[in-house]
Amino acid sequence: MNSPVIQALVDARVSEAGQRDAAIYQEVYDRLGEPPPVKANVPQVFIEWCLQRGVKFLPARPGSVALYLLENADDGLDLVRKLGKAISDAHVCRGLADPTTTWPVPLAMSKIAEIQPPRSWPKEEKRRFLELPYELQVYWAKHEDRRDKEIRNAFNEAAKARLAARQYEELEIGKTSDAAA
């Protein structure tokens, strides 16, 4: 049925629901003492990509975002990261679920960035690492690298100290035997 009256009623209901959602989010921000996020727009290139494939760009599905980012990996990590952040911001500022936090997007970002799970993590937890948001993966990877370097430096310093102690002992033993002779 393509009745203009029914269409007007549907449009009015949708508008009312949008206004109620906006009021709820404003109350949440007021109670939290935080300003609402600044309005952000979905990147036009992502909108066009979605329209070509017949998928929604707002709210976007995590699989769509992941595929879009993977297809644009050749454009460089920095651009892909910015596109993902813009898509995320466009959803968050509207009170929509952020599609970039669900497993296919972090997994795609770690593949693009070639981030490996930390060696210290148990094998069964490494999959969980790849499901973390990209920013957390980057943080943990840097943290683990820094920790590994500090441990290596500590081992090297301990080895040097043991060597110096042995050399000192040998020198002292040599002095004692020379004095006895």
PyMOL commands that set and color helices and strands:
alter all, ss='L'
color gray80, all
select helices_A, chain A and resi 4-32+44-53+62-71+73-75+77-92+99-101+104-113+123-131+134-180
alter helices_A, ss='H'
color red, helices_A
deselect
rebuild
show_as cartoon
